[in-house]
Amino acid sequence: MAVKLARNPDSLAIPLIRSLQQVQQTMGVCSRCGHLTPQSEDPCSLCTDPLRQQHVVCVVEDPGDIAILERSGSFQGRYHALMGKISPMRGVGVSALRVSALLERIEGEGIREVILALNADVESEATASYLHDQLTGKVKVSRIALGLPAGGGIAYADPVTLERAIRGRHDLERDESRPLEDGRKGEKSAD
Ligand SMILES: [Zn+2]
């Protein structure tokens, strides 16, 4: 990449520098949830959207996680990015994370439920455990299930993933769109 940029300064390097400058000058971080947002739009559109659930907050480690969850369309509440995770090895303690901001939001916004959507490594586990202790008694706290990836087979899963998949199991719910054995859909019959 460096060689390409050096060989094509006018067509590659200069436009790239201008784009990066533009991002730095116009983009910022939402003061409420931590999502990336234009500097002219703070709080961000996710925080101010009246159609989203007001009292449910999904806690993630980084703003990039918000974009990934939004792409999935699986969550319709508010977000809160911690901007990292507890990491004694890298000298990151609770005070470096946006934990007190989360506690203030719970009080100020009347949040009733917090969903922890953190990663699955040791530091994320410690962060989830700390948050669980801090939030229990104040709000309902849950953590997203961890388990097999879509399209993944049991034969290729490591023991920790399998153990979490079994721990995070859930009841099978009747899917109305799934055809019954005789070809009918759901419980509605043609007669
Ligand atoms: Zn926001």
Residues whose N, C-alpha, C, O or C-beta is under 5 A from the ligand:
A	BS01	ZN	C30 R32 C33 G34 H35 P43 C44 C47
